């Protein structure tokens, strides 16, 4: 058996030394390379998961703001309807002038409510954009593994802003 191993170029003392060296190298790599890399990957995974949760939270807040806007418009429409109905009753006693005043007041209330709702929606959108930009810069910094320069951050913000959906204000109101 030993002749066969010797003919194959295998020497027991060298083979055992190589196995010991291999085990030592494997232990060193596991201790100083694999574990730290796996730890870094796990931290990145957790940060990305947190970022996704934050994005979902922002999306939910935007939906809530949209519901609040609809509620404000509904109340404004109810008020406008009440004012118009009351104006018609008063008009039977006081004439056409009072009807016009009530209708104008209802329009002003409706316009004010629409403007308030539009401002709230724009505020929510801007907050969402700022949060998304912050998340993108943070995630990009983490993934790249270095701090981005202000030029890189500005370029990244512009790129993200250009990809975010832009809706016209008239489009939003035409659906209601």
Buried (B, 14 or more C-beta within 10 A) or exposed (E): EEEEEEEEEEEEEEEEEEEEEEEEEEEEEEEEEEEEEEEEEEEBEEBBEEBEEBBEEBEEBBEEBBEBBEEBBEEBBEBBEEBBEEBEEBBEEEEEEBBEBBBEBBEEBBEEBBEBBBEBBEEBBEBBBEBBBEBBBBBBBBEEEEEBEEEBBEEBBEEBEEEEEEEEEEEBEEEE
